[in-house]
């Protein structure tokens, strides 16, 4: 999973099919799902996966109305095509189901 470090970098990345994970270093639910991310990525080779630290890139979180983390937003050709956003802990199965339904 590639770490996004700027809004410009993010805008470039989302032209390709992308799953963006909004996260933060202090988030226990983000740490909970982190070990499953390689399996989730491997199960969905048609998407690139990127990580966005919500606290470092708050402008992106506000633009996409993401306050609960971890949250997953899917993009294709620069446009949002789906989101899995809530304040609740997410499981590998829930994330896979979200991506499969895109």
Buried (B, 14 or more C-beta within 10 A) or exposed (E): BEEBEEEEBBEEBBEEBBBBBBBBEEBEBBEEBBEBBEEBBEEBEEBBBBBBBBEBBEEBBEEBEBEBBBBBBBBBEEEEEBBBBEEEEBEBEBBBEBBEEB
